């Protein structure tokens, strides 16, 4: 029987897309599924508001739901429903006094020793410390982090007083993501501009398996007038651009060595694994345009 601090039961929905429908390529999807099968650890989705972070976390949690008897959700606004999951919405601070309502709700839910918790966002030192303690106690913690790249997670937590080595011991997976506008497949046009061709040819130099031959790299652009299918916009829907890091023994060694952010990026996200390079793969396959990619992802200089 639940105690007084239990949130009222509500049905949470299945995610709008399953994990396999988010846009991960086949190899990455298989590796992410493998990591998610681990019995504990922290999983973070990094990106700005509107990048699909929460949808990704729900899809990940849904993928492991058969293994978890007690799943708890703490969100600012509960807008999904799924049977069997316990949801708590966070509103105004508990009783005033400047207390963090997210941390307060999280603390109460942890008393019930859940198998997995989805925490809306880690946005303070208090919540960061609590997420680490929950992982240390054997709970799977899924949460979002605002902005940044996958390798930025360690300095972010360090600023909240969490030692990088402590975080690395309990962090399992970091996915940084953005949403880019998808070209309308009915009316997009070939992009033969020098900028598009140069960007793609330069990118294929670092790709271990280019999506197209280097001497014939395709690119497409939005039709300025659009068509009836995209209501004249030239774009229809969105696609996900992502990068990810499994925090394994190799990453922990880098953290213990005190490797800086730039060097960590070079070692972990080279060979076409970074956000920009993965976005160029979508350009090369005609999913999005170079302009749309530049609007969502910072281009390396």
URKAHU-V298323 format. One record per residue. RES is the residue in one small letter. SS is DSSP state (H for helix, E for strand, L for the rest). PSI is psi in whole degrees, -180 to 180 (999 if undefined). Layout:
# URKAHU-V298323
res,ss,psi
RES,SS,PSI
RES,SS,PSI
This chain:
# URKAHU-V298323
res,ss,psi
x,L,129
x,L,149
x,L,-177
x,L,-22
x,L,2
x,L,140
x,L,153
x,L,142
x,L,135
x,L,151
x,L,129
x,E,143
x,L,160
x,L,149
x,L,154
x,L,-34
x,L,147
x,L,170
x,H,-39
x,H,-11
x,H,0
x,L,-30
x,L,8
x,L,141
x,L,167
x,H,-43
x,H,-47
x,H,-40
x,H,-44
x,H,-41
x,H,-41
x,H,-41
x,H,-41
x,H,-45
x,H,-40
x,H,-20
x,L,-8
x,L,146
x,L,-10
x,L,-177
x,E,167
x,E,134
x,E,124
x,E,138
x,E,121
x,E,137
x,E,169
x,L,167
x,L,136
x,L,8
x,L,4
x,L,17
x,H,-49
x,H,-38
x,H,-40
x,H,-43
x,H,-41
x,H,-41
x,H,-40
x,H,-44
x,H,-38
x,H,-35
x,H,-29
x,H,1
x,H,-38
x,H,-21
x,H,-8
x,L,123
x,L,-29
x,L,104
x,E,132
x,E,143
x,E,132
x,E,109
x,E,158
x,L,-43
x,L,123
x,L,110
x,L,14
x,L,152
x,E,133
x,L,127
x,L,140
x,L,-12
x,L,142
x,E,120
x,E,139
x,E,126
x,E,146
x,L,124
x,L,-123
x,L,156
x,L,141
x,L,109
x,L,16
x,L,-156
x,L,4
x,L,12
x,L,148
x,L,114
x,H,-32
x,H,-46
x,H,-39
x,H,-44
x,H,-42
x,H,-44
x,H,-42
x,H,-42
x,H,-33
x,H,-22
x,L,-26
x,L,4
x,L,62
x,L,159
x,L,-36
x,E,144
x,E,133
x,E,115
x,E,127
x,L,-51
x,L,139
x,L,111
x,L,15
x,L,163
x,H,-39
x,H,-47
x,H,-38
x,H,-44
x,H,-38
x,H,-40
x,H,-41
x,H,-44
x,H,-37
x,H,-43
x,H,-39
x,H,-29
x,L,2
x,L,9
x,L,143
x,E,126
x,E,123
x,E,129
x,E,165
x,E,154
x,E,137
x,E,132
x,L,-171
x,L,-178
x,L,169
x,H,-40
x,H,-3
x,H,-5
x,H,-36
x,H,-47
x,H,-31
x,H,-47
x,H,-33
x,H,-38
x,H,-22
x,L,9
x,L,13
x,L,119
x,L,139
x,H,-37
x,H,-38
x,H,-43
x,H,-45
x,H,-30
x,H,-23
x,H,-3
x,E,129
x,E,-44
x,E,138
x,E,124
x,E,120
x,E,137
x,E,157
x,E,159
x,E,133
x,E,150
x,E,136
x,E,137
x,E,146
x,L,124
x,L,-10
x,L,-25
x,L,5
x,L,155
x,E,154
x,E,139
x,L,103
x,L,17
x,L,151
x,H,-37
x,H,-44
x,H,-46
x,H,-41
x,H,-43
x,H,-42
x,H,-42
x,H,-40
x,H,-39
x,H,-38
x,H,-19
x,L,-30
x,L,-1
x,L,129
x,L,-31
x,L,84
x,L,145
x,L,-12
x,L,160
x,L,140
x,H,-28
x,H,2
x,H,64
x,L,118
x,L,158
x,L,150
x,E,163
x,E,164
x,L,142
x,L,119
x,L,-31
x,L,-11
x,L,-160
x,L,-177
x,L,-27
x,L,-32
x,L,11
x,L,38
x,L,8
x,L,-23
x,L,-10
x,E,151
x,E,111
x,E,-169
x,E,161
x,E,153
x,E,133
x,E,135
x,E,163
x,E,154
x,E,154
x,E,126
x,E,126
x,L,89
x,L,-166
x,H,-34
x,H,-44
x,H,-41
x,H,-36
x,H,-41
x,H,-41
x,H,-44
x,H,-30
x,H,-12
x,L,28
x,L,134
x,L,171
x,H,-42
x,H,-44
x,H,-37
x,H,-40
x,H,-44
x,H,-39
x,H,-32
x,H,-24
x,L,26
x,L,-176
x,L,41
x,L,16
x,L,-5
x,L,169
x,H,-50
x,H,-45
x,H,-38
x,H,-35
x,H,-38
x,H,-28
x,H,-39
x,H,-35
x,H,-45
x,H,-27
x,L,6
x,L,12
x,L,-40
x,L,176
x,L,163
x,H,-39
x,H,-43
x,H,-38
x,H,-45
x,H,-26
x,H,-19
x,H,-25
x,L,133
x,L,128
x,L,129
x,L,146
x,L,999
